[in-house]
Amino acid sequence: MADDTGRAFEVDTAVLAVALAVALRRAGIPSTPDRSVWLVDAVHLVPPRTRSELYWTCRAVFVTSTQQVPRFDAVFEAIFGGAEDPADSRGDPNAPELEVVRRRTAADDRPITSAPGGGPAGPTPPAAAGSDDSGTGEEQEGTDAFLLAASDEERLHDASFAALDPDELDRIRRLVAALALATPLRPGRRDRSSRHAHDAIDMRRTVRAARRSGGDAVRLLHSRQLPRPRPLVLLGDVSASMEPYTRVFLSLMHAAVVSADAEAFVFATRLTRLTRHLAVRDPDRALEHATAGTADWASGTRLAHGIRAFIDEHGRRGIARGAVVVILSDGWAQDDPEEIERQMARLARLAHRIIWVNPRKASVGFQPLVGGMAAALPFCDAFVSGHSYTALQDLVGVIADDNTRTSGKRKI
């Protein structure tokens, strides 16, 4: 990389990313460790040649709203302008805020002006102001528009489904419908011929081939079991308490049915099988068929009854045997917790793994200590929130992982 005078120098990108993240956190801009990793990857992918390019790379990684631009500019100028070195107070949580940050943020506590195109825009970046790179107004406006769009998309990914308006929910539903779910592999029941000597000897084929050579087994034939994915079953709660999340969860079920040949069921006061309704490729048509086929939508919750009906009518017949079962519910139920515990114990004896998705888990101070959730949790292998698109992306990883246990030792 080179500074604005053209002098080339080398930097440790990891140290740079961590130091910048620490300074931004001290200035009031949330900066997670993941963003430091993103900055290192970005710098390696497209190495910045000037301080101006470094400014825009760092801003694209760390800034998520226009309100953060003045503070980011102040921190960037303080570090890369040579005013202060954040390494002087590294590791000290009580270190004072950067002096330049205090001066700049005090001066920039004013409404952000609008860009020529009508959209909000931050102040002129300090790195670009002192460099030889002179971009046109259209380029600046386009760059700001790109960063604003990226920030809005990131906010949408992390926002709770209950806080989104109908248009935003439609955007999230289409993203969720495109998720590709996959379960862990298990040995298949049928053998396939193999040319590898380290595989098991296929006695039947070897004896059959020996008949052609007078009974002598001239050549040993081998076979192996081909792995296949475990079955995936989703049980969704469509009661009134789950209404803010139901349509997004139905889109997740549609993605599971289409991409992983999953079985989909919903329950409130009774159990309804929706696999055939959700097998349509078009997400909108699949949702229409699902809602039309569910008679107890937004009613009460009979959690134990729904699990018992699934086991008696479908689970014991093979659907749940060795399967990954995902239950999407907040655990609020009219049933006796002891009955919920009995049905969960039955399900745990059939399923390979049970994953419980509770959108209330993301609430501040949430603890599953009473009611149906407390009775069901000991039988679960994983307990996740699923309240946002990012949380559902994490759920996809939990479904594919055969080892993750997030709720303690499973009780059977």
SETORZA-627294 format. One record per residue (C-alpha): x negated, y negated, z; residue in one letter. Coordinates in steps of 0.5 Angstrom, whole numbers. Example, Ala and Ser with C-alpha at 12.3 -4.5 7.8 and 13.67 -1.06 7.14 Angstrom:
<nuvos>
(nuvo (-25,9,16),a) (nuvo (-27,2,14),s) 
</nuvos>
This chain:
<nuvos>
(nuvo (0,0,0),m) (nuvo (-2,-7,-1),a) (nuvo (0,-14,2),d) (nuvo (2,-20,-1),d) (nuvo (-5,-22,-3),t) (nuvo (-6,-16,-7),g) (nuvo (-11,-13,-2),r) (nuvo (-10,-5,-1),a) (nuvo (-10,-1,6),f) (nuvo (-8,5,9),e) (nuvo (-3,6,14),v) (nuvo (-1,12,18),d) (nuvo (7,12,16),t) (nuvo (9,16,22),a) (nuvo (6,11,27),v) (nuvo (9,6,23),l) (nuvo (16,9,23),a) (nuvo (16,10,31),v) (nuvo (13,3,32),a) (nuvo (18,0,28),l) (nuvo (24,4,31),a) (nuvo (22,2,38),v) (nuvo (22,-5,36),a) (nuvo (28,-5,33),l) (nuvo (31,-1,39),r) (nuvo (29,-7,44),r) (nuvo (32,-12,39),a) (nuvo (39,-9,40),g) (nuvo (39,-5,33),i) (nuvo (41,3,34),p) (nuvo (35,7,32),s) (nuvo (35,14,33),t) (nuvo (29,19,32),p) (nuvo (32,21,25),d) (nuvo (31,15,22),r) (nuvo (24,15,23),s) (nuvo (24,21,20),v) (nuvo (28,18,14),w) (nuvo (23,12,13),l) (nuvo (17,17,13),v) (nuvo (20,21,7),d) (nuvo (22,15,4),a) (nuvo (15,12,4),v) (nuvo (12,18,1),h) (nuvo (17,19,-4),l) (nuvo (17,12,-7),v) (nuvo (10,9,-4),p) (nuvo (11,1,-3),p) (nuvo (6,-3,-6),r) (nuvo (7,-10,-3),t) (nuvo (10,-12,4),r) (nuvo (17,-14,0),s) (nuvo (18,-7,-2),e) (nuvo (16,-4,5),l) (nuvo (21,-9,7),y) (nuvo (27,-7,3),w) (nuvo (25,1,4),t) (nuvo (25,-1,12),c) (nuvo (32,-5,12),r) (nuvo (35,1,8),a) (nuvo (34,6,13),v) (nuvo (35,2,19),f) (nuvo (40,-3,18),v) (nuvo (47,-1,18),t) (nuvo (51,-7,18),s) (nuvo (50,-14,16),t) (nuvo (50,-17,23),q) (nuvo (44,-13,24),q) (nuvo (40,-17,19),v) (nuvo (38,-23,23),p) (nuvo (35,-19,28),r) (nuvo (32,-14,23),f) (nuvo (28,-20,20),d) (nuvo (26,-22,26),a) (nuvo (23,-16,28),v) (nuvo (20,-14,21),f) (nuvo (17,-21,21),e) (nuvo (14,-20,28),a) (nuvo (10,-14,26),i) (nuvo (8,-15,19),f) (nuvo (7,-22,20),g) (nuvo (2,-21,25),g) (nuvo (6,-25,31),a) (nuvo (6,-19,36),e) (nuvo (4,-12,36),d) (nuvo (9,-7,39),p) (nuvo (4,-2,41),a) (nuvo (2,-6,47),d) (nuvo (8,-4,50),s) (nuvo (9,3,48),r) (nuvo (12,7,53),g) (nuvo (14,2,57),d) (nuvo (22,2,58),p) (nuvo (22,-5,62),n) (nuvo (18,-9,56),a) (nuvo (21,-16,55),p) (nuvo (24,-17,48),e) (nuvo (19,-19,42),l) (nuvo (18,-27,43),e) (nuvo (19,-28,35),v) (nuvo (26,-24,36),v) (nuvo (28,-28,42),r) (nuvo (27,-35,37),r) (nuvo (29,-32,31),r) (nuvo (36,-29,34),t) (nuvo (37,-35,38),a) (nuvo (37,-39,31),a) (nuvo (41,-34,27),d) (nuvo (47,-33,32),d) (nuvo (51,-36,27),r) (nuvo (56,-34,22),p) (nuvo (53,-30,16),i) (nuvo (54,-34,9),t) (nuvo (57,-31,3),s) (nuvo (53,-28,-3),a) (nuvo (55,-31,-10),p) (nuvo (59,-25,-11),g) (nuvo (64,-26,-5),g) (nuvo (61,-21,-1),g) (nuvo (57,-22,6),p) (nuvo (49,-23,5),a) (nuvo (44,-23,10),g) (nuvo (39,-29,11),p) (nuvo (33,-29,6),t) (nuvo (28,-23,8),p) (nuvo (22,-26,11),p) (nuvo (17,-21,7),a) (nuvo (20,-23,0),a) (nuvo (20,-31,2),a) (nuvo (12,-31,2),g) (nuvo (11,-26,-3),s) (nuvo (9,-27,-11),d) (nuvo (15,-22,-13),d) (nuvo (21,-27,-15),s) (nuvo (27,-23,-17),g) (nuvo (33,-27,-20),t) (nuvo (40,-28,-16),g) (nuvo (43,-22,-19),e) (nuvo (38,-17,-17),e) (nuvo (38,-20,-10),q) (nuvo (46,-19,-10),e) (nuvo (46,-12,-13),g) (nuvo (41,-10,-8),t) (nuvo (45,-13,-2),d) (nuvo (52,-10,-5),a) (nuvo (48,-3,-5),f) (nuvo (46,-3,2),l) (nuvo (53,-6,4),l) (nuvo (56,0,1),a) (nuvo (51,5,4),a) (nuvo (52,2,11),s) (nuvo (60,3,10),d) (nuvo (59,10,7),e) (nuvo (55,12,13),e) (nuvo (60,9,18),r) (nuvo (65,13,15),l) (nuvo (62,19,16),h) (nuvo (61,18,23),d) (nuvo (68,15,25),a) (nuvo (73,19,28),s) (nuvo (78,21,24),f) (nuvo (83,18,29),a) (nuvo (81,11,27),a) (nuvo (81,12,20),l) (nuvo (86,8,16),d) (nuvo (90,13,10),p) (nuvo (85,10,5),d) (nuvo (79,12,9),e) (nuvo (82,19,11),l) (nuvo (83,21,3),d) (nuvo (76,19,2),r) (nuvo (74,24,8),i) (nuvo (79,29,6),r) (nuvo (75,29,-1),r) (nuvo (69,30,2),l) (nuvo (71,35,7),v) (nuvo (74,39,1),a) (nuvo (67,39,-3),a) (nuvo (64,43,3),l) (nuvo (61,50,2),a) (nuvo (62,54,8),l) (nuvo (58,61,8),a) (nuvo (58,66,14),t) (nuvo (52,70,16),p) (nuvo (50,77,12),l) (nuvo (51,84,15),r) (nuvo (49,90,12),p) (nuvo (54,93,6),g) (nuvo (57,99,7),r) (nuvo (55,102,0),r) (nuvo (48,104,-2),d) (nuvo (45,101,-8),r) (nuvo (39,104,-12),s) (nuvo (32,101,-11),s) (nuvo (26,102,-14),r) (nuvo (22,100,-8),h) (nuvo (19,106,-4),a) (nuvo (19,103,3),h) (nuvo (27,103,2),d) (nuvo (31,110,5),a) (nuvo (31,116,0),i) (nuvo (37,117,-3),d) (nuvo (38,125,-2),m) (nuvo (44,126,-6),r) (nuvo (41,122,-12),r) (nuvo (34,126,-11),t) (nuvo (37,133,-11),v) (nuvo (42,131,-17),r) (nuvo (35,129,-21),a) (nuvo (32,136,-18),a) (nuvo (37,140,-22),r) (nuvo (34,138,-29),r) (nuvo (27,140,-27),s) (nuvo (28,147,-24),g) (nuvo (30,145,-17),g) (nuvo (23,141,-16),d) (nuvo (24,134,-13),a) (nuvo (19,131,-18),v) (nuvo (21,124,-16),r) (nuvo (24,121,-10),l) (nuvo (29,116,-11),l) (nuvo (31,111,-6),h) (nuvo (37,106,-4),s) (nuvo (38,101,0),r) (nuvo (44,97,3),q) (nuvo (46,91,0),l) (nuvo (48,85,5),p) (nuvo (54,82,5),r) (nuvo (57,76,8),p) (nuvo (61,77,14),r) (nuvo (69,75,14),p) (nuvo (71,68,16),l) (nuvo (78,66,19),v) (nuvo (80,60,21),l) (nuvo (86,58,26),l) (nuvo (88,51,26),g) (nuvo (93,48,31),d) (nuvo (98,43,27),v) (nuvo (102,41,34),s) (nuvo (103,34,35),a) (nuvo (97,33,39),s) (nuvo (93,35,33),m) (nuvo (96,30,28),e) (nuvo (91,25,27),p) (nuvo (86,31,25),y) (nuvo (91,36,22),t) (nuvo (90,34,15),r) (nuvo (83,33,15),v) (nuvo (82,40,18),f) (nuvo (87,43,13),l) (nuvo (82,40,7),s) (nuvo (76,44,11),l) (nuvo (81,50,11),m) (nuvo (82,49,3),h) (nuvo (74,49,3),a) (nuvo (73,55,6),a) (nuvo (78,59,2),v) (nuvo (75,57,-4),v) (nuvo (68,57,-3),s) (nuvo (68,63,2),a) (nuvo (74,67,1),d) (nuvo (76,66,8),a) (nuvo (83,67,11),e) (nuvo (87,61,14),a) (nuvo (92,61,19),f) (nuvo (96,55,23),v) (nuvo (100,55,29),f) (nuvo (104,51,33),a) (nuvo (110,55,36),t) (nuvo (109,60,31),r) (nuvo (103,63,27),l) (nuvo (103,62,19),t) (nuvo (99,65,14),r) (nuvo (96,59,9),l) (nuvo (91,63,5),t) (nuvo (95,64,-1),r) (nuvo (97,57,-1),h) (nuvo (90,54,0),l) (nuvo (87,58,-6),a) (nuvo (89,53,-11),v) (nuvo (83,49,-13),r) (nuvo (86,42,-13),d) (nuvo (85,39,-6),p) (nuvo (92,35,-7),d) (nuvo (96,41,-9),r) (nuvo (93,46,-4),a) (nuvo (95,41,2),l) (nuvo (102,40,-1),e) (nuvo (103,47,-1),h) (nuvo (100,48,6),a) (nuvo (105,43,9),t) (nuvo (111,46,5),a) (nuvo (109,53,8),g) (nuvo (109,50,15),t) (nuvo (116,50,19),a) (nuvo (113,48,26),d) (nuvo (109,42,24),w) (nuvo (107,37,29),a) (nuvo (111,41,34),s) (nuvo (109,44,41),g) (nuvo (103,48,42),t) (nuvo (103,56,44),r) (nuvo (96,57,44),l) (nuvo (97,64,47),a) (nuvo (103,66,43),h) (nuvo (99,64,36),g) (nuvo (93,68,38),i) (nuvo (97,74,40),r) (nuvo (101,74,33),a) (nuvo (94,73,29),f) (nuvo (91,79,33),i) (nuvo (98,84,33),d) (nuvo (100,82,25),e) (nuvo (93,81,22),h) (nuvo (87,82,27),g) (nuvo (87,89,29),r) (nuvo (88,91,21),r) (nuvo (81,89,19),g) (nuvo (81,81,18),i) (nuvo (78,80,25),a) (nuvo (74,86,25),r) (nuvo (66,83,25),g) (nuvo (69,76,23),a) (nuvo (67,69,24),v) (nuvo (73,66,27),v) (nuvo (74,59,28),v) (nuvo (79,56,32),i) (nuvo (81,48,31),l) (nuvo (85,46,37),s) (nuvo (85,41,43),d) (nuvo (86,47,48),g) (nuvo (93,43,50),w) (nuvo (98,49,51),a) (nuvo (104,50,54),q) (nuvo (102,57,55),d) (nuvo (100,60,62),d) (nuvo (92,60,62),p) (nuvo (92,67,64),e) (nuvo (95,69,58),e) (nuvo (90,65,54),i) (nuvo (85,68,57),e) (nuvo (88,75,56),r) (nuvo (89,74,48),q) (nuvo (82,71,48),m) (nuvo (79,77,51),a) (nuvo (82,81,46),r) (nuvo (80,77,40),l) (nuvo (73,77,43),a) (nuvo (73,85,42),r) (nuvo (74,84,35),l) (nuvo (71,78,32),a) (nuvo (63,78,31),h) (nuvo (63,70,33),r) (nuvo (68,65,36),i) (nuvo (67,58,34),i) (nuvo (72,53,38),w) (nuvo (73,46,34),v) (nuvo (76,41,39),n) (nuvo (76,34,37),p) (nuvo (77,31,44),r) (nuvo (70,34,46),k) (nuvo (67,27,43),a) (nuvo (71,23,48),s) (nuvo (67,20,53),v) (nuvo (67,24,60),g) (nuvo (71,30,57),f) (nuvo (70,36,61),q) (nuvo (74,43,59),p) (nuvo (75,44,66),l) (nuvo (83,46,66),v) (nuvo (88,49,62),g) (nuvo (88,53,56),g) (nuvo (81,50,54),m) (nuvo (78,52,60),a) (nuvo (81,59,60),a) (nuvo (78,60,53),a) (nuvo (71,57,53),l) (nuvo (68,63,56),p) (nuvo (70,67,50),f) (nuvo (67,63,45),c) (nuvo (60,63,42),d) (nuvo (60,56,40),a) (nuvo (64,49,42),f) (nuvo (63,43,37),v) (nuvo (67,37,36),s) (nuvo (69,37,29),g) (nuvo (72,30,30),h) (nuvo (68,26,24),s) (nuvo (65,28,17),y) (nuvo (58,29,20),t) (nuvo (61,33,26),a) (nuvo (64,38,21),l) (nuvo (57,38,17),q) (nuvo (54,40,23),d) (nuvo (60,46,24),l) (nuvo (58,48,17),v) (nuvo (51,50,20),g) (nuvo (54,53,26),v) (nuvo (58,58,22),i) (nuvo (52,60,18),a) (nuvo (48,61,24),d) (nuvo (48,68,27),d) (nuvo (44,66,33),n) (nuvo (47,59,36),t) (nuvo (50,59,42),r) (nuvo (53,52,45),t) (nuvo (58,54,50),s) (nuvo (54,59,55),g) (nuvo (54,67,55),k) (nuvo (60,70,52),r) (nuvo (65,73,56),k) (nuvo (68,80,54),i) 
</nuvos>
